[in-house]
Amino acid sequence: MAENNFKKRFMGKPVENHETAAWAKIHKTKPVSNVAIPDELEVRNAKEWVDSNQK
């Protein structure tokens, strides 16, 4: 059986960079659901980015 070399070659490359995402800088988390809540500044930055990159 032939090996799947395509998957091995592209496995290490990240699809997108999440370092600048709004949830990367977590302000707090909800106690029961453990959902991350970002800072207000990060939410504003994310909204500005979305508004400026609309098609």
ChimeraX commands (.cxc) that place a marker at each C-alpha (Angstrom):
marker #1 position 0.00,0.00,0.00 radius 0.5
marker #1 position 1.35,3.42,-0.95 radius 0.5
marker #1 position 2.04,5.91,1.80 radius 0.5
marker #1 position 0.36,9.29,1.87 radius 0.5
marker #1 position 3.39,11.58,1.55 radius 0.5
marker #1 position 1.23,14.63,0.78 radius 0.5
marker #1 position -0.16,14.64,4.30 radius 0.5
marker #1 position 3.30,14.22,5.83 radius 0.5
marker #1 position 4.71,17.15,3.84 radius 0.5
marker #1 position 2.02,19.65,4.77 radius 0.5
marker #1 position 1.28,18.51,8.32 radius 0.5
marker #1 position 3.71,20.94,10.01 radius 0.5
marker #1 position 2.57,24.11,8.23 radius 0.5
marker #1 position -0.02,26.13,10.20 radius 0.5
marker #1 position -3.11,27.19,8.28 radius 0.5
marker #1 position -3.48,30.57,9.96 radius 0.5
marker #1 position -1.79,32.62,12.64 radius 0.5
marker #1 position -3.77,32.82,15.87 radius 0.5
marker #1 position -1.33,34.98,17.83 radius 0.5
marker #1 position -3.23,38.17,16.99 radius 0.5
marker #1 position -6.73,36.74,17.44 radius 0.5
marker #1 position -9.07,38.43,19.90 radius 0.5
marker #1 position -9.24,35.30,22.06 radius 0.5
marker #1 position -5.43,35.04,22.28 radius 0.5
marker #1 position -5.32,37.58,25.11 radius 0.5
marker #1 position -7.85,36.17,27.52 radius 0.5
marker #1 position -9.23,38.58,30.12 radius 0.5
marker #1 position -11.20,35.96,32.05 radius 0.5
marker #1 position -13.09,32.71,31.55 radius 0.5
marker #1 position -16.66,31.76,32.38 radius 0.5
marker #1 position -16.74,29.41,35.38 radius 0.5
marker #1 position -19.01,26.63,34.14 radius 0.5
marker #1 position -18.42,26.58,30.38 radius 0.5
marker #1 position -14.75,27.66,30.52 radius 0.5
marker #1 position -15.32,30.03,27.58 radius 0.5
marker #1 position -12.58,32.62,27.09 radius 0.5
marker #1 position -13.62,36.28,27.27 radius 0.5
marker #1 position -11.11,38.65,25.61 radius 0.5
marker #1 position -10.24,42.18,26.74 radius 0.5
marker #1 position -12.46,44.99,25.50 radius 0.5
marker #1 position -9.54,46.41,23.53 radius 0.5
marker #1 position -9.06,43.10,21.69 radius 0.5
marker #1 position -12.77,42.98,20.81 radius 0.5
marker #1 position -12.56,46.50,19.39 radius 0.5
marker #1 position -9.47,45.60,17.37 radius 0.5
marker #1 position -11.18,42.49,15.98 radius 0.5
marker #1 position -14.28,44.51,15.01 radius 0.5
marker #1 position -12.16,47.14,13.27 radius 0.5
marker #1 position -10.31,44.43,11.36 radius 0.5
marker #1 position -13.57,42.80,10.25 radius 0.5
marker #1 position -15.11,46.13,9.24 radius 0.5
marker #1 position -12.06,47.13,7.20 radius 0.5
marker #1 position -11.77,43.75,5.44 radius 0.5
marker #1 position -15.36,43.34,4.30 radius 0.5
marker #1 position -15.94,42.49,0.66 radius 0.5
marker link #1:1,2 radius 0.2
marker link #1:2,3 radius 0.2
marker link #1:3,4 radius 0.2
marker link #1:4,5 radius 0.2
marker link #1:5,6 radius 0.2
marker link #1:6,7 radius 0.2
marker link #1:7,8 radius 0.2
marker link #1:8,9 radius 0.2
marker link #1:9,10 radius 0.2
marker link #1:10,11 radius 0.2
marker link #1:11,12 radius 0.2
marker link #1:12,13 radius 0.2
marker link #1:13,14 radius 0.2
marker link #1:14,15 radius 0.2
marker link #1:15,16 radius 0.2
marker link #1:16,17 radius 0.2
marker link #1:17,18 radius 0.2
marker link #1:18,19 radius 0.2
marker link #1:19,20 radius 0.2
marker link #1:20,21 radius 0.2
marker link #1:21,22 radius 0.2
marker link #1:22,23 radius 0.2
marker link #1:23,24 radius 0.2
marker link #1:24,25 radius 0.2
marker link #1:25,26 radius 0.2
marker link #1:26,27 radius 0.2
marker link #1:27,28 radius 0.2
marker link #1:28,29 radius 0.2
marker link #1:29,30 radius 0.2
marker link #1:30,31 radius 0.2
marker link #1:31,32 radius 0.2
marker link #1:32,33 radius 0.2
marker link #1:33,34 radius 0.2
marker link #1:34,35 radius 0.2
marker link #1:35,36 radius 0.2
marker link #1:36,37 radius 0.2
marker link #1:37,38 radius 0.2
marker link #1:38,39 radius 0.2
marker link #1:39,40 radius 0.2
marker link #1:40,41 radius 0.2
marker link #1:41,42 radius 0.2
marker link #1:42,43 radius 0.2
marker link #1:43,44 radius 0.2
marker link #1:44,45 radius 0.2
marker link #1:45,46 radius 0.2
marker link #1:46,47 radius 0.2
marker link #1:47,48 radius 0.2
marker link #1:48,49 radius 0.2
marker link #1:49,50 radius 0.2
marker link #1:50,51 radius 0.2
marker link #1:51,52 radius 0.2
marker link #1:52,53 radius 0.2
marker link #1:53,54 radius 0.2
marker link #1:54,55 radius 0.2
view
